[in-house]
Amino acid sequence: MALGTMINSTRRNLALLGVRAAVGAVLVAHGWQKLHDWGLEGTRSSFADMGVPNAGPAAAFAIAAELGGGALLLIGLLTPLAALLVVADMAGAFWFVHRGTDVFVGDGGWELVAAIGAAALALFAVGAGALSLDAIFVGAWRRRRARKARLKPAKQVPAPTHNVLGEALHDEVGTTV
């Protein structure tokens, strides 16, 4: 691997780790706040007051996506799935709560929702990077699969004895195969 490629790869993996850590930490904090400080019922009530439809299931989903998805992003495990859950959570937060508001979060705006959603979408698209549990498990799975492929004997396929019309095939001497 060329030095420039190695530096770019290292930079990319460190950047992905930084994005996962920052977004994951923010999500875990928000999910923990919903679960621990407000509880499922308090979160449901808050969602209902904001006009979120199906507030109970929406509250449970938001807690799971933020707390669970954030933790998975932090460690880089099941990153595409966790990121997709977060994208759905942020899309719902934007649509039902922040749509039509000012940009700034201090004014009830959508900036945090957009930033988290965009980062999660990027993680969904490019994955967790080499500094993740995904990379460890996928690498082990690929090595195991390659090892099995090397150890597996080649499948013996018998030579055809008839052509597509059902006629017997003959070898070069003219005898029937």
C-alpha positions as CSV (number, residue, x, y, z in Angstrom):
1,M,0.0,0.0,0.0
2,A,1.3,3.4,-1.0
3,L,2.1,5.9,1.8
4,G,-0.5,8.4,0.5
5,T,-3.2,5.7,0.4
6,M,-2.2,4.5,3.9
7,I,-2.4,8.1,5.3
8,N,-5.8,8.7,3.7
9,S,-7.1,5.3,5.0
10,T,-5.9,6.1,8.6
11,R,-7.4,9.6,8.3
12,R,-10.7,8.1,7.1
13,N,-10.8,5.6,9.9
14,L,-10.0,8.1,12.6
15,A,-12.7,10.5,11.2
16,L,-15.3,7.7,11.2
17,L,-14.3,6.8,14.8
18,G,-14.7,10.5,15.8
19,V,-18.1,10.8,14.1
20,R,-19.3,7.6,15.7
21,A,-18.1,8.6,19.1
22,A,-19.6,12.1,19.0
23,V,-23.0,11.1,17.5
24,G,-23.2,8.0,19.7
25,A,-22.5,10.0,22.8
26,V,-25.1,12.6,22.0
27,L,-27.7,9.9,21.2
28,V,-27.0,7.9,24.4
29,A,-27.4,11.1,26.4
30,H,-30.7,11.9,24.8
31,G,-31.9,8.3,25.0
32,W,-30.9,8.1,28.7
33,Q,-32.6,11.4,29.4
34,K,-35.9,10.1,27.9
35,L,-35.6,6.8,29.7
36,H,-34.2,7.7,33.1
37,D,-35.3,11.3,33.7
38,W,-38.7,11.3,32.0
39,G,-39.5,7.6,31.8
40,L,-41.4,6.0,29.0
41,E,-44.7,7.5,30.2
42,G,-43.2,11.0,30.5
43,T,-41.7,10.7,27.0
44,R,-45.0,9.5,25.6
45,S,-46.8,12.4,27.2
46,S,-44.3,14.9,25.9
47,F,-44.6,13.4,22.4
48,A,-48.4,13.5,22.6
49,D,-48.3,17.2,23.6
50,M,-46.1,17.9,20.6
51,G,-48.6,16.2,18.3
52,V,-46.6,13.1,17.5
53,P,-49.0,10.4,16.3
54,N,-48.9,7.0,18.1
55,A,-47.0,8.7,20.9
56,G,-46.4,5.5,23.0
57,P,-44.8,3.4,20.2
58,A,-43.0,6.5,19.0
59,A,-41.5,7.2,22.4
60,A,-40.4,3.6,22.8
61,F,-38.8,3.7,19.3
62,A,-37.1,7.0,20.0
63,I,-35.6,5.6,23.3
64,A,-34.4,2.4,21.6
65,A,-33.0,4.2,18.6
66,E,-31.2,6.8,20.7
67,L,-30.0,4.8,23.6
68,G,-29.5,1.5,21.8
69,G,-28.5,2.9,18.4
70,G,-26.2,5.4,20.0
71,A,-24.4,2.7,22.0
72,L,-24.0,0.5,18.9
73,L,-22.6,3.5,17.0
74,L,-20.1,4.2,19.8
75,I,-18.7,0.7,19.6
76,G,-19.1,0.3,15.9
77,L,-21.4,-2.8,16.0
78,L,-24.2,-3.3,13.5
79,T,-23.4,0.2,12.3
80,P,-25.6,0.3,9.2
81,L,-28.6,-1.0,11.1
82,A,-28.0,1.4,14.0
83,A,-27.5,4.3,11.7
84,L,-30.7,3.6,9.8
85,L,-32.7,3.5,13.1
86,V,-31.2,6.9,14.0
87,V,-32.0,8.3,10.5
88,A,-35.6,7.2,11.0
89,D,-35.7,8.7,14.5
90,M,-34.3,12.0,13.3
91,A,-36.6,12.1,10.3
92,G,-39.6,11.6,12.6
93,A,-38.3,14.3,15.0
94,F,-37.9,16.7,12.2
95,W,-41.3,16.0,10.6
96,F,-43.4,15.9,13.7
97,V,-41.6,18.4,15.9
98,H,-39.1,20.7,14.2
99,R,-40.6,21.2,10.7
100,G,-41.5,24.8,10.0
101,T,-39.4,26.1,12.9
102,D,-36.2,28.3,12.9
103,V,-32.9,26.7,12.3
104,F,-31.4,27.1,15.8
105,V,-32.1,24.5,18.4
106,G,-32.3,27.2,21.1
107,D,-35.5,28.4,19.4
108,G,-36.9,24.8,19.0
109,G,-35.2,24.6,15.6
110,W,-34.0,21.6,13.6
111,E,-30.2,22.1,13.5
112,L,-29.3,19.3,15.9
113,V,-31.8,16.9,14.3
114,A,-30.4,17.6,10.9
115,A,-26.7,17.3,12.0
116,I,-27.4,13.9,13.8
117,G,-29.5,12.6,10.9
118,A,-26.9,13.6,8.3
119,A,-24.0,12.0,10.2
120,A,-26.1,8.8,10.7
121,L,-26.9,8.8,7.0
122,A,-23.2,9.1,6.2
123,L,-22.4,6.2,8.6
124,F,-25.1,4.1,7.0
125,A,-23.5,4.8,3.6
126,V,-19.8,4.2,4.4
127,G,-19.9,2.0,7.5
128,A,-18.0,2.1,10.7
129,G,-14.4,2.0,9.5
130,A,-11.6,-0.2,10.5
131,L,-11.6,0.9,14.2
132,S,-14.9,-0.9,15.0
133,L,-16.3,-4.2,16.1
134,D,-18.0,-4.4,12.7
135,A,-14.5,-4.5,11.1
136,I,-13.3,-7.2,13.6
137,F,-16.3,-9.4,13.1
138,V,-16.6,-9.0,9.3
139,G,-12.8,-9.6,8.9
140,A,-13.0,-12.8,11.0
141,W,-16.0,-13.9,9.0
142,R,-14.2,-13.3,5.7
143,R,-11.1,-15.1,6.9
144,R,-13.2,-18.1,8.0
145,R,-15.0,-18.2,4.7
146,A,-11.8,-18.0,2.7
147,R,-10.3,-20.8,4.8
148,K,-13.3,-23.0,4.2
149,A,-13.1,-22.3,0.5
150,R,-9.4,-23.4,0.5
151,L,-10.1,-26.6,2.4
152,K,-13.3,-27.7,0.5
153,P,-12.5,-30.2,-2.2
154,A,-13.4,-29.1,-5.8
155,K,-16.8,-30.5,-6.8
156,Q,-16.4,-33.2,-9.5
157,V,-18.8,-32.7,-12.3
158,P,-19.3,-35.7,-14.6
159,A,-18.7,-35.2,-18.3
160,P,-21.8,-35.0,-20.4
161,T,-22.8,-38.1,-22.2
162,H,-25.5,-36.6,-24.4
163,N,-26.0,-33.3,-26.2
164,V,-29.0,-31.0,-25.8
165,L,-30.9,-33.0,-28.4
166,G,-30.4,-36.2,-26.4
167,E,-28.0,-37.8,-28.9
168,A,-25.1,-39.8,-27.5
169,L,-21.8,-38.0,-27.6
170,H,-18.8,-39.7,-29.3
171,D,-15.1,-39.2,-28.4
172,E,-12.5,-38.4,-31.1
173,V,-12.1,-42.1,-32.1
174,G,-15.9,-42.3,-32.7
175,T,-16.8,-44.5,-29.8
176,T,-19.9,-43.7,-27.8
177,V,-19.1,-42.0,-24.5
